[in-house]
Amino acid sequence: MPVFWLALVSIYVFSLKLGLLPSGGRETIGAPPGFLDHLRHLVLPACVLSIGFLASWSRYTRAQLLGAIRGDFVRTARAKGLSEAAVIWKHAFRNAALPVFAVVVMQIPALFTGAVITETVFSWPGMGRLFYEGLARHDYPRVLGVVVISSFLIIVFNAIGDLLYAAVDPRISPGGAAGAVETSAEDA
């Protein structure tokens, strides 16, 4: 479902009909600023922004888990007499989580930069809205600044993802191909 539609439906249901959450903005006008007020204003935009990512992540996790369950190591673990929960969580899920982890880390910058529609619908100040307003006003230095910051976030999160991926899976070295060449030269 489109993000703008989900945002409008969530405002209609949770703000207008149920009156549980505010419909937009970052804080309640006229109220003293506080953490809980900011949190209440953040709930709807965060949920709308994350639902699309959660759907794709859960489908990808399911596909990876189904592939891992068909592996020989799962059959071996079952043959050793391990419980089904241990087989799934300790063997299949650990191996399926590595590619999912890589996909999640690669999509984190999109949460910062791809929120143009969500920020516009909820009147939330952010990089996406800043980018949109810069385009509308032909403010090219602002647009360029947002693009540079977005590019920097992508590079930083990719580097963090690579380091964490190497920390989670000891078979992977952060040195990459150069590290493999040095290792093979030492072995010779």
NORVENGI-V223209 format. One record per backbone hydrogen bond with DSSP energy under -1.0 kcal/mol. CO is the residue of the C=O (numbers start at 1). NH is the residue of the N-H. E is the energy in kcal/mol with one decimal. If there is no record, write none. Layout:
# NORVENGI-V223209
CO,NH,E  CO,NH,E
This chain:
# NORVENGI-V223209
2,6,-2.2  3,7,-2.6  4,8,-2.3  5,9,-2.6  6,10,-2.4  7,11,-2.1  8,12,-2.4  9,13,-2.7  10,14,-2.4  11,15,-1.6  11,16,-1.9  12,17,-2.3  13,18,-2.4  14,20,-1.8  14,21,-1.9  28,31,-1.3  34,38,-2.1  35,39,-2.4  36,40,-2.4  37,41,-1.7  38,42,-1.1  39,43,-1.2  42,46,-2.3  43,47,-2.4  44,48,-2.6  45,49,-2.4  46,50,-2.1  47,51,-1.7  50,54,-2.9  51,55,-2.1  52,56,-1.7  53,57,-2.8  54,58,-2.5  55,59,-1.9  56,60,-2.3  57,61,-2.6  58,62,-2.3  59,63,-2.2  60,64,-2.4  61,65,-2.6  62,66,-2.5  63,67,-1.8  64,68,-2.2  65,69,-2.3  68,71,-1.7  71,75,-1.4  72,76,-2.4  73,77,-2.0  74,78,-2.3  75,79,-2.1  76,80,-1.6  77,82,-1.7  78,81,-1.3  83,87,-2.4  84,88,-2.5  85,89,-2.8  86,90,-2.0  87,91,-1.0  87,92,-2.4  88,93,-3.5  91,95,-1.5  92,96,-2.2  93,97,-2.1  96,100,-1.1  97,101,-2.9  98,102,-1.8  99,103,-2.0  100,104,-2.6  101,105,-2.3  102,106,-1.8  103,107,-1.4  108,111,-1.1  109,113,-2.6  110,114,-2.4  115,119,-2.7  116,120,-1.9  117,121,-2.7  118,122,-2.2  119,124,-2.2  122,25,-3.0  126,130,-2.2  127,131,-2.4  128,132,-2.3  129,133,-2.8  130,134,-2.0  131,135,-2.1  132,136,-2.4  133,137,-1.9  134,139,-2.8  138,140,-1.3  139,143,-1.9  140,144,-2.9  141,145,-2.3  142,146,-2.3  143,147,-2.3  144,148,-2.5  145,149,-2.5  146,150,-2.6  147,151,-2.5  148,152,-2.5  149,153,-2.5  150,154,-2.2  151,155,-2.3  152,156,-2.8  153,157,-2.8  154,158,-2.0  155,159,-2.3  156,160,-2.7  157,161,-2.6  158,162,-2.4  159,163,-2.3  160,164,-2.8  161,165,-2.6  162,166,-2.0  163,167,-1.7  164,168,-2.5  165,169,-2.4  169,172,-1.8  173,176,-1.3  176,180,-1.5  177,181,-2.1  178,182,-2.3  179,183,-2.2  180,184,-2.2  181,185,-2.0  182,186,-2.1  183,187,-2.1  184,188,-1.2
